[in-house]
C-alpha cells in the first residue's frame, strides 16, 4: 500500500514482515475464538487477517529486488487483490455485527469478484506507457490508501454505533477509526508530494501505527468476547432461575412456583378468614387440536389460553400451567358457591371465544375441577390432588363440565389411575379380542354383514364387556389407539377369510370422536386397505351423530373423502344426539342406525306404543327419502322384528336374531349363509360384498 522507491525498499520489507507475522497471529486467534464462541463475524475477520497477511507477503516479494518485471506485475496484482479482498471480508464481518447476520451468499460473491477486479484495474498504469504509467503510484498506493482508509473509518463508526457500549467494542472501533484516519492523512501526503512518494520517515511511522492499531483491535476483540461470555453466563443463570419458576412455553408460573406460593395464600386465608378457591382447568380434546394444527399450532393455542386467563375480568391471585393442557387459577374472595359457579362459567366462555391460528378458526372448550380451603384440605398438595380428581370427573361425558370435589370421587380417580397401565399393556400385548354381531336384512332374514365389538380378555378378571373399560379408554385418551387396533384386526381376519376361499360381508367398525377428527384418518385407511388387499366395501365405519356434529365442516370434509374412496359410513345411535334434519340431509352417509332406546319401546310389555311407533316409522321414511338405509339396533323380540319389517326397515340386529359371537362362530354363520343362498331354488339377491 506504499510507494516503493529504492531508498525505502528495505524499510517497506521490514514493515511487511512485521505486519504479516502480527496478522497471522491475529487471524489464528480470531479463528480459535470463532470455534469456541461460534460468532460468524470472527470467522470473516480471521479470513480478512489472513488475506491482509497474504497481501503483505506479496508486497514483500514485490519490493525484494529479486523479482523480474513479469513477477513484479504478478506480485503487485496479488498484493492489491488480497488487500481489497481483506477489506471485503472486514465489511462482511462488520455487517454481521451490525445486522446480526452476514450479507447473502450472492452479495458476498459479488464483493469477492469486485475485489479481484479492482486489484487488476490498479495495474493498468503498470502495463501502459506515457502519462498513464506516471500515475502508477497513485493507482497502486494513494488510491489503495484512500479506499482502505474510508473502509476502516466506516467500520469503526458502525461498530461504535451498533455494538454494545462496553470497553471492548469501543477499543475496536477506535483502532479502526485511527487506522482509517491515518490512511486518509497519508493520502494527503502522497498527493502533495512532488514525486507522489513517501519519505522513509513516514514509512516507519505508518508501519508502527499499523502494528499498534492491529494490536489494539486484537485486545478489543478479546475484551469484547470475555464481556460477552460473562453476559451470556449471567443471562443463562437468570434464565435458569426463571425457568425454575415459570413455564417455558407460556411464561406463566409453573407447578413448582405455584406449590411454593400456595402455603402463603393458605396462611393468609387462615388469618383473614377468607376461602381460597382453586380452579383446575383442562382443555378438552387437546390431542385432537395438536393433530389438526400440529405441535406448533397447539403451542400457540396454549399461549393464547394463558394470555386469556391472565386478562380475566376478575384478577386471580396466581395463574399457573402445571402440565400439558392443564392450568390453575387461585382466588381468595369467593365465599359463596354461586359466585364460584358464575366465575367458572366466565372462565369457560373466555376460553371458548374463537381463536385464529394458522388461518384456521379454533374453538376450544374446557372442563374445570374446583377445590377449596378449608373445606377440602389444609395443605397445598391435598388441595391440588382434590382439584385434579374433580377435573377428571368433570371430563367424563356424563358429568357437567365444571365440578366441585366431593367425597367419594377419589375411588373413581384411583380406579382410572390403576387402569391406565393395565389398558396400555392390554393394547401392547393383544389382550383385547374381537366379537361380531350379525346384521340381517329384515325382509328376508338374510345375513348381510357384521358389527365389530371389542372385549377385554383380562389375565385375572376374565372376559370383560366394553362397559368395564371403554369409558376409561376415552378418559385416558387411548381411544384412537384402540380404534387402530380394532381396524387392524378386522382387516386381518377379513383378509384371512378371503384367503381361505370364503366370500365376505361388510364389517362395521365404530370410530371414536378423537379418531374421526384426525386429519390423517383417510390416509391411514388407504394404507390399511392396501396392506391387506381389501376392497373399500369390506369395512364400513360407524360414528355417533354427536361425533359428526362436533365440528360440522371438518366432519363433512372427512365424510366426503371417505365417500369418494368408496368407504360407507353409518350414523350410529341416531336420535340420542343433537343433529338437525338439515345436517342429516347434508351428511354423505349411507345408513342411519336407530338407537336401541327407540326400539325397546316398540310393543313394550306387549302393548302397542303408538307414539313411539310413529317416531320410528317417521325416522325410517325420512331416511329413505334422503336415500339412506336404516338399521334398527337392539331387536329383542319377534314382535319388534315383524313391526320393523312392516315399517320397511332395511336391516336389524339384536339378540333376537343373534348375540355377539366369536370370529370362529361368525365364519360358520357366513359359510352357512352362502351355502343356503346357493342352494335356494329361488335365487335371492346376494348380500352386499
C-alpha positions in Angstrom: 0.0 0.0 0.0 3.1 2.3 -0.1 5.2 4.0 -2.7 8.1 1.7 -3.3 11.3 3.7 -4.1 14.7 2.2 -3.8 15.7 4.2 -0.8 12.9 2.9 1.3 12.5 -0.7 0.0 14.3 -2.1 3.0 12.1 -0.3 5.4 9.0 -1.4 3.4 10.2 -5.0 3.5 10.6 -4.9 7.3 7.2 -3.3 7.7 5.6 -6.1 5.6 7.3 -8.8 7.6 6.2 -7.4 10.9 2.6 -6.9 9.7 2.5 -10.4 8.2 3.5 -12.0 11.5 1.1 -9.9 13.5 -1.8 -10.5 11.2 -1.3 -14.3 11.0 -1.3 -14.4 14.8 -4.4 -12.2 14.9 -6.2 -14.4 12.3 -5.4 -17.6 14.3 -6.6 -16.0 17.5 -9.9 -15.0 15.9 -10.3 -18.4 14.2 -9.8 -20.0 17.6 -12.4 -17.8 19.2 -14.8 -18.5 16.4 -14.6 -22.2 17.1 -15.2 -21.5 20.8 -18.0 -18.9 20.6 -19.5 -19.6 17.1 -19.7 -15.9 16.3 -19.8 -15.6 12.4 -18.1 -12.2 12.3 -15.0 -13.7 14.0 -14.6 -16.1 11.1 -14.9 -13.3 8.5 -12.4 -11.1 10.4 -10.0 -14.0 10.7 -10.2 -14.6 6.9 -9.6 -10.8 6.5 -6.5 -11.0 8.6 -5.1 -14.0 6.6 -5.9 -12.2 3.3 -4.2 -9.0 4.6 -1.2 -11.1 5.7 -1.1 -12.7 2.2 -1.2 -9.2 0.7 1.8 -8.2 2.8 3.7 -11.3 1.7 3.2 -10.5 -2.0 4.1 -6.8 -1.2 7.3 -8.1 0.4 8.1 -10.2 -2.7 7.4 -7.2 -5.0 10.0 -5.0 -3.2 12.5 -7.7 -2.6 14.6 -6.7 -5.6 14.9 -10.4 -6.8 11.8 -10.3 -9.0 11.7 -9.9 -12.8 9.4 -7.5 -14.4 6.9 -10.2 -15.0 6.9 -11.4 -11.4 6.6 -7.8 -10.2 3.4 -7.5 -12.2 2.1 -10.8 -10.8 3.1 -9.9 -7.2 1.6 -6.5 -7.4 -1.7 -7.9 -8.7 -1.9 -10.4 -5.9 -0.8 -7.8 -3.4 -3.6 -5.4 -4.3 -6.3 -8.1 -4.9 -5.8 -9.8 -1.5 -5.7 -6.3 0.2 -9.1 -5.5 -1.3 -10.4 -9.0 -0.5 -9.4 -8.4 3.1 -11.4 -5.2 3.1 -14.4 -7.0 1.7 -14.2 -9.6 4.4 -13.9 -6.9 7.0 -17.1 -5.3 5.7 -18.9 -8.7 5.7 -17.9 -9.3 9.3 -18.9 -5.8 10.4 -22.3 -6.3 8.7 -22.8 -9.4 10.8 -22.0 -7.4 13.9 -24.4 -4.6 12.9 -27.3 -6.7 11.5 -26.7 -9.9 13.4 -26.5 -11.7 10.0 -24.0 -11.7 7.2 -24.9 -10.5 3.6 -26.4 -13.1 1.3 -24.1 -15.5 -0.4 -24.6 -13.8 -3.8 -23.7 -10.4 -2.3 -20.6 -11.9 -0.8 -19.6 -13.5 -4.1 -20.1 -10.1 -5.9 -17.8 -8.4 -3.3 -15.1 -11.1 -3.9 -15.3 -10.6 -7.7 -15.2 -6.8 -7.3 -12.1 -7.1 -5.0 -10.0 -9.0 -7.6 -11.3 -6.8 -10.4 -10.2 -3.7 -8.6 -6.8 -5.2 -8.0 -6.4 -5.9 -11.7 -7.6 -2.3 -12.7 -4.9 -0.8 -10.5 -2.3 -2.5 -12.7 -3.3 -0.8 -15.9 -0.7 2.0 -15.5 2.0 -0.6 -14.9 1.1 -2.2 -18.3 1.0 1.1 -20.1 3.5 3.8 -21.2 3.4 7.5 -21.3 1.4 9.7 -19.0 -0.8 6.7 -17.7 2.4 5.0 -16.4 3.3 8.0 -14.4 0.1 7.6 -12.5 1.2 4.2 -11.2 2.0 5.4 -7.7 -1.5 7.0 -7.5 -3.4 3.8 -8.6 -1.2 1.4 -6.7 -0.7 3.3 -3.4 -2.7 6.5 -3.0 -6.0 5.1 -4.2 -5.4 2.0 -2.1 -4.7 4.2 1.0 -7.9 6.1 0.3 -10.1 3.0 -0.1 -8.7 1.3 2.9 -8.9 4.5 5.0 -12.6 5.1 4.1 -13.5 1.4 4.8 -11.6 1.4 8.2 -13.2 4.6 9.2 -16.7 3.4 8.3 -16.1 0.1 10.1 -15.0 1.9 13.2 -18.1 4.2 13.2 -20.5 1.3 12.6 -19.1 -0.8 15.5 -19.1 2.3 17.8 -22.8 3.0 17.0 -24.2 -0.6 16.9 -22.0 -2.7 19.2 -22.6 -2.9 23.0 -21.4 0.2 24.8 -18.5 -1.5 26.6 -14.7 -1.2 26.6 -14.0 -4.0 24.0 -16.2 -2.7 21.1 -15.1 0.8 21.8 -11.4 -0.2 21.6 -12.0 -2.0 18.3 -13.9 1.0 16.9 -11.2 3.5 18.0 -8.5 1.2 16.4 -10.3 1.1 13.1 -11.1 4.8 13.1 -7.5 5.7 13.9 -6.3 3.4 11.2 -8.7 4.9 8.7 -7.7 8.5 9.7 -4.0 7.6 9.4 -4.5 6.3 5.9 -6.5 9.4 4.8 -3.7 11.6 6.2 -1.2 9.6 4.2 -3.3 10.2 1.1 -2.8 13.9 1.6 0.9 13.5 1.9 1.0 11.4 -1.3 -1.0 13.9 -3.3 1.1 16.9 -2.2 4.4 15.1 -2.5 6.4 16.2 -5.6 7.0 12.7 -6.9 4.0 11.1 -5.3 6.2 9.2 -2.9 6.5 8.8 0.8 9.7 9.5 2.8 11.4 6.8 4.8 10.4 8.5 8.0 6.7 8.2 7.0 7.3 4.6 6.1 8.5 3.9 9.7 5.7 5.9 11.3 2.9 4.5 9.4 4.2 0.9 9.8 4.4 1.5 13.6 0.9 2.8 13.7 -0.4 -0.2 11.6 1.0 -2.6 14.1 -0.3 -0.6 17.0 -3.8 -0.3 15.7 -4.0 -4.0 14.8 -2.8 -4.9 18.3 -5.5 -2.5 19.8 -8.2 -4.3 17.7 -7.0 -7.7 18.9 -7.1 -6.6 22.6 -10.5 -5.1 22.0 -11.8 -8.3 20.5 -10.5 -10.3 23.5 -12.2 -7.9 25.9 -15.4 -8.0 23.9 -15.6 -11.8 23.9 -14.8 -12.0 27.6 -17.5 -9.5 28.4 -20.0 -11.3 26.1 -19.2 -14.6 27.7 -19.8 -13.1 31.2 -23.0 -11.6 30.0 -24.2 -14.9 28.4 -23.3 -16.7 31.6 -25.3 -14.2 33.7 -28.2 -14.5 31.2 -28.1 -18.3 31.4 -28.2 -18.2 35.2 -31.1 -15.7 35.1 -32.9 -17.8 32.5 -32.4 -21.0 34.6 -33.8 -19.2 37.6 -36.7 -18.0 35.6 -37.4 -21.5 34.1 -37.3 -23.0 37.6 -40.3 -20.8 38.5 -42.1 -20.2 35.1 -43.4 -22.3 32.3 -41.1 -22.1 29.3 -43.9 -22.0 26.7 -46.4 -19.6 28.1 -44.3 -17.6 30.6 -46.7 -18.0 33.4 -45.8 -19.7 36.7 -45.2 -23.5 36.7 -46.2 -26.1 39.2 -43.2 -25.7 41.5 -43.7 -21.9 41.8 -47.4 -22.5 42.5 -46.7 -25.0 45.2 -44.2 -22.6 46.8 -46.8 -19.8 46.9 -49.8 -21.8 48.0 -48.8 -22.1 51.6 -48.5 -18.3 51.8 -52.0 -17.9 50.4 -53.4 -20.6 52.7 -51.8 -18.9 55.8 -53.2 -15.5 54.6 -56.7 -17.0 54.1 -56.5 -18.6 57.6 -55.6 -15.3 59.2 -58.2 -13.3 57.4 -61.0 -15.9 57.4 -61.1 -16.0 53.6 -61.8 -19.0 51.5 -59.1 -20.0 49.0 -60.6 -21.4 45.8 -58.5 -23.4 43.3 -59.8 -23.8 39.7 -58.0 -26.5 37.8 -58.8 -26.0 34.0 -58.3 -28.7 31.5 -58.6 -28.1 27.7 -60.9 -30.7 26.2 -59.7 -32.9 23.3 -56.4 -31.1 23.2 -54.7 -34.1 21.4 -57.2 -33.6 18.5 -56.1 -29.9 18.4 -52.5 -31.0 18.2 -53.4 -33.5 15.5 -55.2 -30.8 13.5 -52.9 -27.8 13.9 -49.6 -29.6 14.6 -47.5 -29.2 17.7 -46.6 -25.6 16.9 -50.3 -24.7 16.4 -51.2 -26.5 19.6 -48.5 -24.5 21.4 -49.9 -21.2 20.1 -53.3 -22.3 21.3 -51.9 -22.9 24.8 -50.2 -19.5 24.7 -53.5 -17.8 23.8 -55.3 -19.6 26.6 -52.6 -18.5 29.1 -53.0 -14.9 28.0 -56.8 -15.0 28.3 -56.5 -16.4 31.8 -54.2 -13.5 32.8 -56.7 -11.0 31.4 -59.9 -12.3 33.1 -62.3 -9.7 34.3 -61.6 -10.9 37.8 -57.8 -10.8 38.6 -56.6 -14.1 40.1 -54.0 -14.4 42.9 -52.0 -16.8 40.7 -52.1 -18.2 37.1 -50.0 -21.4 36.5 -49.6 -24.1 33.9 -49.0 -27.4 35.8 -49.0 -29.8 32.8 -49.6 -30.0 29.1 -53.1 -28.6 28.8 -53.9 -28.0 32.5 -53.9 -24.6 34.1 -54.6 -23.5 37.7 -56.2 -20.2 38.9 -56.3 -19.2 42.6 -58.9 -16.8 44.1 -59.5 -15.8 47.8 -62.6 -13.7 47.6 -65.2 -16.3 46.6 -67.2 -17.4 49.6 -70.5 -18.5 48.1 -70.8 -21.4 45.8 -72.9 -19.4 43.3 -70.1 -16.9 42.9 -67.7 -19.8 42.1 -70.0 -21.2 39.6 -70.6 -17.8 37.9 -66.8 -17.3 37.7 -66.3 -20.8 36.3 -68.8 -20.0 33.5 -67.0 -16.8 32.7 -63.7 -18.7 32.5 -65.1 -21.3 30.2 -66.7 -18.6 27.9 -63.4 -16.7 27.9 -61.6 -19.8 26.7 -64.3 -20.7 24.2 -64.1 -17.4 22.3 -62.8 -18.2 18.7 -59.0 -18.2 18.1 -57.5 -17.7 14.7 -54.4 -19.9 14.4 -52.7 -20.7 11.1 -55.6 -19.3 9.1 -58.0 -21.6 10.9 -60.7 -20.6 13.4 -60.4 -22.8 16.5 -62.9 -23.1 19.3 -61.6 -24.6 22.5 -63.8 -26.0 25.3 -62.7 -26.7 28.8 -63.5 -28.6 31.9 -63.0 -27.3 35.5 -62.3 -29.0 38.7 -62.7 -27.0 41.9 -61.2 -27.5 45.3 -61.4 -25.1 48.3 -59.6 -24.2 51.5 -60.5 -25.1 54.2 -63.4 -27.3 53.1 -61.3 -29.8 51.1 -58.0 -29.8 52.9 -55.5 -27.6 54.9 -52.4 -28.2 52.7 -51.3 -27.3 49.2 -50.8 -30.8 47.9 -54.1 -32.1 49.2 -56.0 -29.2 47.5 -54.2 -29.8 44.2 -55.0 -33.5 44.4 -58.7 -32.8 45.1 -58.9 -30.4 42.2 -57.2 -33.0 39.9 -59.8 -35.6 40.9 -62.7 -33.1 40.4 -61.3 -32.2 36.9 -61.0 -35.9 36.0 -64.7 -36.3 36.9 -65.7 -33.1 35.0 -64.1 -34.6 31.8 -66.4 -37.6 31.9 -69.1 -37.3 29.3 -71.9 -37.9 31.6 -70.9 -35.2 34.1 -71.1 -31.4 34.0 -68.1 -29.6 32.6 -67.4 -28.0 36.0 -67.4 -30.0 39.2 -66.5 -29.4 42.8 -64.6 -32.0 44.7 -67.0 -34.4 46.5 -66.2 -37.1 48.9 -66.1 -40.4 47.1 -64.7 -39.0 43.9 -61.3 -40.4 44.9 -62.4 -44.0 44.2 -63.2 -43.3 40.5 -59.9 -41.4 40.1 -57.9 -44.1 41.8 -59.6 -46.7 39.6 -58.6 -44.6 36.5 -55.0 -44.3 37.6 -54.8 -48.0 38.3 -56.3 -48.9 35.0 -54.1 -46.8 32.8 -51.0 -49.1 32.9 -53.3 -52.2 32.5 -55.0 -50.8 29.4 -51.7 -49.8 27.8 -50.4 -53.3 28.5 -53.6 -54.8 27.0 -53.0 -52.8 23.8 -49.4 -53.8 23.5 -49.9 -57.5 24.4 -53.1 -58.0 22.3 -55.3 -58.8 25.3 -58.4 -57.4 23.5 -60.4 -59.7 21.3 -63.0 -59.1 18.5 -66.5 -60.4 18.7 -69.0 -59.6 15.9 -72.8 -59.2 15.9 -74.5 -60.2 12.7 -76.8 -57.9 10.8 -79.8 -59.2 8.9 -82.0 -57.9 6.1 -85.4 -57.6 7.6 -87.5 -58.5 4.6 -85.9 -61.9 4.1 -83.9 -62.5 7.3 -80.8 -62.9 5.3 -77.3 -62.2 6.8 -75.9 -59.0 5.3 -72.9 -58.0 7.5 -71.4 -57.8 10.9 -70.6 -55.2 13.5 -67.3 -55.5 15.3 -67.4 -55.4 19.1 -64.5 -55.2 21.5 -63.9 -57.4 24.5 -61.0 -57.5 27.0 -59.6 -60.9 27.9 -58.2 -59.7 31.3 -55.5 -62.0 32.6 -57.1 -62.0 36.1 -60.7 -61.0 35.8 -61.6 -62.9 32.6 -63.6 -61.7 29.7 -64.8 -58.1 30.3 -67.5 -56.3 28.3 -67.0 -52.8 26.8 -68.8 -51.1 29.7 -65.9 -52.2 32.0 -63.2 -50.4 30.1 -64.4 -48.2 27.2 -65.3 -45.2 29.4 -61.7 -45.3 30.9 -60.2 -45.6 27.4 -61.9 -42.4 26.4 -60.8 -40.6 29.6 -57.2 -41.7 29.2 -57.0 -40.5 25.6 -56.4 -44.0 24.3 -59.5 -44.1 22.0 -57.5 -43.6 18.8 -55.0 -46.4 19.7 -57.9 -48.8 20.4 -59.6 -47.9 17.1 -56.4 -48.6 15.3 -56.1 -51.9 17.0 -59.7 -52.8 16.0 -59.3 -51.7 12.4 -56.1 -53.6 12.1 -57.5 -56.9 13.5 -60.7 -56.6 11.4 -58.7 -56.1 8.2 -56.6 -59.1 9.2 -59.4 -61.6 9.8 -61.3 -60.4 6.6 -58.1 -61.0 4.6 -57.7 -64.4 6.2 -61.3 -65.4 5.5 -61.0 -64.4 1.8 -57.6 -66.1 1.5 -59.2 -69.4 2.6 -61.8 -69.1 -0.2 -64.7 -67.5 1.7 -66.8 -64.7 0.3 -67.0 -62.0 2.9 -69.7 -59.5 4.0 -69.0 -55.9 5.2 -67.8 -55.5 8.8 -68.8 -52.2 10.6 -66.3 -50.6 13.0 -67.2 -47.8 15.4 -64.8 -44.8 15.4 -64.4 -42.6 18.4 -64.7 -38.8 18.2 -60.9 -38.4 18.7 -60.1 -40.7 15.8 -62.7 -39.3 13.4 -61.3 -35.8 13.9 -57.7 -36.8 13.0 -56.7 -35.3 9.6 -54.6 -38.3 8.7 -57.6 -40.7 9.1 -58.2 -41.0 5.3 -54.5 -41.7 4.5 -54.3 -44.2 7.4 -57.3 -46.1 6.0 -55.8 -46.1 2.5 -52.7 -47.7 3.9 -54.6 -50.3 5.8 -56.8 -51.4 2.8 -53.7 -51.5 0.6 -51.7 -53.6 3.1 -54.3 -56.3 3.5 -55.5 -56.0 -0.2 -59.1 -55.3 0.9 -61.9 -53.8 -1.1 -63.2 -50.4 0.2 -66.6 -52.1 0.7 -65.1 -54.7 3.2 -65.1 -52.4 6.2 -67.8 -49.8 7.0 -67.3 -47.1 9.6 -69.8 -46.0 12.3 -69.8 -42.7 14.1 -72.3 -41.3 16.5 -74.3 -38.3 15.4 -72.7 -36.2 18.2 -69.2 -37.0 16.7 -70.3 -35.9 13.3 -71.8 -32.7 14.6 -68.9 -31.7 16.9 -67.1 -30.0 14.0 -69.6 -30.0 11.2 -67.4 -28.6 8.4 -64.5 -30.9 9.4 -66.9 -33.8 9.6 -68.3 -33.1 6.2 -64.8 -32.9 4.7 -63.8 -36.3 6.2 -67.1 -38.0 5.2 -66.8 -36.6 1.7 -63.3 -38.1 1.3 -64.4 -41.4 2.7 -67.4 -41.5 0.3 -65.1 -40.7 -2.7 -62.9 -43.7 -1.7 -65.9 -46.0 -1.6 -66.0 -46.5 2.2 -69.5 -46.4 3.6 -70.2 -44.6 6.8 -73.2 -45.0 9.1 -74.6 -42.7 11.8 -74.8 -44.8 15.0 -77.2 -44.2 17.9 -79.3 -41.9 15.8 -81.9 -40.0 17.8 -79.8 -39.6 21.0 -77.8 -36.6 19.9 -78.5 -33.1 18.6 -78.2 -33.2 14.9 -80.8 -31.4 12.8 -82.6 -32.7 9.8 -80.8 -30.1 7.7 -77.4 -31.6 8.7 -78.7 -35.1 8.2 -79.5 -34.2 4.6 -76.0 -32.8 4.1 -74.1 -35.6 5.6 -72.7 -38.1 3.0 -73.6 -41.2 5.0 -75.1 -44.4 3.7 -77.0 -45.7 6.7 -78.8 -44.4 9.8 -78.8 -46.7 12.9 -81.8 -46.0 15.1 -80.8 -46.2 18.7 -82.0 -49.2 20.8 -83.8 -46.9 23.2 -86.4 -46.3 20.5 -86.6 -50.0 19.5 -87.1 -51.1 23.2 -90.2 -49.0 23.4 -91.9 -50.8 20.5 -94.6 -53.1 21.8 -93.2 -52.8 25.3 -94.8 -55.4 27.6 -96.9 -56.5 24.6 -98.6 -53.1 24.4 -98.6 -51.2 21.1 -96.8 -47.8 21.9 -98.3 -45.8 19.0 -96.4 -42.6 19.7 -93.1 -44.3 19.7 -94.0 -46.4 16.7 -94.8 -43.2 14.9 -91.4 -41.7 15.7 -89.6 -44.9 14.4 -91.7 -45.0 11.3 -91.1 -41.3 10.6 -87.3 -41.8 11.0 -87.4 -44.7 8.6 -89.4 -42.9 6.0 -87.3 -39.7 6.4 -84.1 -41.7 5.9 -85.4 -43.4 2.8 -86.5 -40.1 1.4 -82.9 -38.9 1.9 -81.7 -42.1 0.1 -80.1 -43.6 3.2 -80.6 -47.1 4.5 -81.9 -47.8 8.0 -80.6 -50.2 10.7 -82.5 -51.0 13.9 -80.4 -51.8 16.9 -81.4 -53.9 19.9 -84.2 -56.0 18.4 -85.1 -58.4 21.2 -88.4 -60.0 20.2 -90.2 -61.4 17.2 -92.9 -58.8 17.5 -90.4 -56.0 17.3 -88.8 -57.6 14.2 -92.1 -58.1 12.5 -93.1 -54.5 13.2 -89.8 -53.1 11.9 -90.1 -55.3 8.7 -93.6 -53.9 8.2 -92.2 -50.3 8.5 -89.7 -51.2 5.7 -86.7 -51.0 8.0 -83.8 -52.3 5.9 -81.6 -54.1 8.4 -81.8 -55.2 12.0 -79.5 -56.5 14.7 -80.1 -57.7 18.2 -80.2 -60.7 20.5 -83.4 -62.0 18.9 -81.6 -62.8 15.7 -78.1 -63.4 17.1 -76.0 -62.2 20.1 -72.4 -61.1 19.5 -70.3 -64.2 18.5 -66.7 -65.1 18.2 -64.9 -64.9 14.9 -65.0 -68.7 14.6 -68.8 -68.7 15.0 -69.1 -65.8 12.7 -67.2 -67.6 10.0 -69.6 -70.6 10.4 -72.6 -68.3 10.0 -71.0 -66.7 6.9 -70.4 -70.1 5.3 -74.0 -71.3 6.2 -75.3 -68.1 4.6 -73.6 -68.6 1.3 -74.4 -72.3 1.3 -78.1 -71.7 1.8 -78.1 -68.9 -0.7 -76.5 -71.1 -3.4 -78.9 -74.0 -2.5 -82.0 -71.8 -2.6 -84.3 -72.8 -5.6 -85.4 -69.1 -5.9 -82.3 -67.0 -6.1 -82.4 -64.1 -3.9 -80.3 -61.0 -4.4 -76.9 -61.7 -2.9 -75.9 -59.8 0.2 -73.6 -56.8 -0.4 -69.9 -57.7 -0.5 
